[in-house]
Amino acid sequence: MSDRLNQIRDFMEKQGIPGRDGYELAPSGKAFPDGANFRIEIAGVERASTMEAMIKEADRRNVVVHRAIAAVGGATFCDFEELKAMAQMAKEAKIETILTVGHRKGWDTGASELKTREGGMQGFRLRGSDNISFHIADIMRGIDAGFRGFLVYDEGVLFILNKMREEGLIPKETIFKFSVFGGYCSAAGAKVIESMGANSMNPISDVSRPILSSIRQAINIPLDVYTIVVNSFGGSFRAYEAPEIAKVASPCYFKFEPGTAEDEIYMPWIAEEWHENFIKEKVKIASIVMEIMDKHAPEMKTSLQGPDDLVLTTP
């Protein structure tokens, strides 16, 4: 190894960032407050009827859902009564719920840039201060409906939201999950997001176990790791990797998002009945991964329903 690479890696280590990815796949040595290594996250709870279907299917299959990602198509497409009903069901079931809001880049009048081949490489962040204010207004609408967790993919928005939380402009218990659309996939990037106030982080879908291990060494917040992902993100299904992912990435959420493409399955005009059936498939896949965990990694612990550290809705 060259002296220059060693010098760079030594400097990274001094900043609390591993100089190499974690090829040894060492146990993380970290856990959720209740001692659990992993929890279950189901994405795509688009309407109140979808929340109801997920809860019933989880009860039927004896799957504990710890966290739901709601209104991936955008909370602006839900009326206020729908949002309140979702928040009420989530509270009763003791499921932490992260709301995905509008206004976002795909809705901007300048969104054509996002849809071009090279324009998409410029990122998913909001354009201009007006759009940031619209986005935060929709977050505050979600707060009024009782939600206390929100998906964020823009570092500028995260900076403002964290300041608002510190100053009491939004409830201090509010949590922010940093989205896969932020594009982070290294320990250095994860450390930046954690330092800005993110409460959990979703790395890109194809990060290797050594990369997950290095990210875990650098930060303490939970990692939200795709166990299955839509075809447009690569379509991977990492069911048999789940035991080792839990070992190196603990505390982590196993995230379930099958399907074709997010911009197809989360369009607001897709029928509610379709989402009710689709969410049942997600719970089924979660039950299969739980079966694998029970058989191949019984030493990896999961939480019971509604652990104390979850931030529940307040409808």
N, C-alpha and C positions, 0 to 999 in steps of 0.2 A: 504494500500500500504506500502511495506517495506521501511525502511529508506534507504536501499541501492539503490533501484530503484529510489526513490525520489532524492537521491544524483546524480545518473547518469543523470537523466532527467534534473535536474537543471544545471548540467555542460553542457549538450547539448544545452540548451537554451542560456547559456552564449556564446556559439560559433555561435549563430545565426541559430541553427538547432532546430526545434520544438521537445520537449521532448515526445510528443505524436502525433499520426496521427490526422488529423483535423476532428474529428467525428461530430463537430457542423456544418460542411459544410458552413462555413462563406464565404460571398463574398470576393473575393481576394483583392479588392480595387486597382487593377492594370489594365492597359489597354495598347493597342498599342498607338503610338504617336498621332494618329488621334482620339483616344477615343474609338476605336472598341474593343470588347471583344473577337471576334473569326474571323478567316479567313479560307479559303478553300485551302487544299493541295491535289493535285492528283498525285499519284505515278505511275511509270511505263511508262513514255514517252520514249519509247525505240528507236525510229527513228524519222527522220524529218517528215515522213508521219504520225506517231502517234501524234506528236505535232499538225500538221495541223488538224487531225481528232478531237482531243480534243478541239481545239479552235472553230471549226465549231459547234461541239455538244454543247459546253457551250453557244455559241451565240444563237443557236436554242432553248435551254431550259432556257435561261436567267439566267444562273448560272455564278457568278463571281468567276473565279479561280485566286487566288492570288499567289499561288506557285505551281510549278511542280517539281517532282523528276525525273530527266532524266537518261536514260541508266542504269537502275537498274542491268541489266545483265553485265554492265561494258563498260565504254566509249571506251576501247581499241578495242571493236568490231565495233565501228563506224569509218568510214573513216573521214578525216579532213573536207571534203566538207559537209558531213552529219552534223557534229558538228556545223559548221558555219551556215548552214541552220536552224538548231534548235535554235541557239542563235539569229538569225535574226528574226525568227517568234516570239520568246518569247519577244524580245524587242518591236516589233511592237504591240503585245497584252498586254504589260505592265505586264508580268507574271514573278515574281522572279523564277529563275530556279537553282536548286541544282543538280550538276552533280555527278553521282556515278562512280568512276573510278576503273580501275585495277591498278596495279597488286595487288591481294589480296590473303589471305591465301589459299583459295580454288584452286588457280592456282599454288601454290608453289609445287616444286617437293617433298616436305615433307608433302603434304596435306593429305596423307593417315591417319595420326594421327587424323585429324579433322573428318574423316569419321567413326572412331570407336566409340563404345558406350561411353566409358569413356574419350576418346581423345577429343570428342566434348565439354566436360565439362571444358577443359583447355582454352577455349575462342577462339575468332575469330581474335586475334591480329596478326600482321605480325611477321614473324620469321626472325630475323637477320637484319643487316644494309643494305645488298644488296636489300632485298625486300622493305625496307623502301624507299631506293633511287629510285627503280623502281616505287613505288606507287606515290611518289612526282613528278617524271618525268611525269607521266600521268596527274597529276593535272596541271602541267605547260603546258602540251599540251592542256588541256581544257582552260586554261587562254589564250593561243595563239588563240584559236577559239572564244574567247569572253566571256567565262563563268566567273562569279565572286562569285559563291557559290558552295561548295563542301561538300559531305558527308564524315564524319570521324568517325571511330569506335575504334581507337587505341589511347590511351592517349599519348604514346610516339610520334606518328605522329602529334597529336594535339600540343604538346609542341614545336616540331620543326617548324611546320607551323606558329604558333603564333609568334615565334621568327623571322621567315622569313618575316612575315607581318610587324612586328615592324621595321625591318631594311630595308624595301622597296624592298626585293628580289621578293616579289609578291605584287600585287597592294594592297594598304592599305584598300581599300573598300571591299576586299574579305571577305566573311563570311563562317563560318563553322557550319554545323549542325551535332550534335553528334547522331550517329545512335542507333537504338534499339539493334543492335548487340554488343554494348558496355555493355548491360545488366544492366543499372542503373534503380533503382526502389525505391530510398529513397531520402529524403531531404539532407542527408549527402553527398551521391554520387553526387547529382545534384550540390551541392555547390562546390565540387571539380572541376567538369567539367566547370562550369561557371568561376571559378577562373583561369582556364587554357586557357581561350579565346574562348570557344564555344559561338556561337551566338544564337543557339536554341538547344533544347534537346528533343529527342524522348524516353520517358520512355518505359519500356517493356509494352506489349500489354494488360496485365490483371491487371494493377494497379487499385485499388479501388478509388472511389471519395475521401474518407478521406486521402489516401496516396497522391493523386494529390493535395489536399488542403495543406498538410504539405510541399510538394515540393515547391508549389507556395509561401508559407510563407518564404522559405529560399532563393529563387533566383528571379531574375527579368527578365531573358531572356525568350522568348516564349517557351511554351511547345507544342510539336507536338504529339497529342493524337489520337491513332487509334480509329476511329468511326466504321470501319469494318476492319477485318484482315483476312488473308489467313487461311485456315483450319489447316495448319500445325502449326500455332501459336495459335490455339484454336478456330478460326472461329467465334469469337464474333461479334455481330452487336449491337452497343450501341446507336441506333438511339434515343430512348426515354430518354436515360441518357444525351443526348447532351446538353439540357438546363442547367442541374445542373453542368455538366462538364465545360461549359462556365463560369458559375457563380464562381466556386471555382478555376479554372485554368487560368482565364483571366490574360494576353493575351495568347491565344492558337490557334493553327491550328487544325482543324478537318482533320484528315488524312484518306484517303480512299484507301484501298488495299485489295479487295476481291480476291478470287481465291482458288486454291488447295494448292499449295506450291510454294514459291519463286524460289526454284531450279528447278521447272518444267516450270513455266510460263515465266521466264526470261532467258531461254536458248537462245543463239543468233541465233539458227537455226529455231526458231519458226517464221512462216511467218509474214511478215509485215502486211498483210491483217487481220490476226488474232488479232494483237495488235490494229489495227484501230477499230475493232468491240469491243474489250474488253475495250478500253478506253472510248467508248461511254457508256458502262454499268456503269463505275465508275462515269462518269458525271451524269448519271441518278440517282444513289444512292445519290450523293451529292445534287441533286435537291430535293430528298425525305427528306433528313435531313434538308435542308433549309425550306421546307414546315412545318416540325415539329417545327423548331425554330420560324418561323413566327407565328404559331398558339399558341404555348405553352410558348414562352419566347420572346415576342416582345420587352421587355426591354433590351434584350441582343443585342448589336449592332455589325454589321459586316462592313467591309470596302467597299468603292466603288472600282471600277477597278483602279489599279495602284496607291495606296497611295504613298506619297512622300518618306516614309522610306524604301520602297522595294529597294533591290540592284539588278538592272536589268543587263542583259547581255550587252556586249559592242563588238559586232561583227565587 
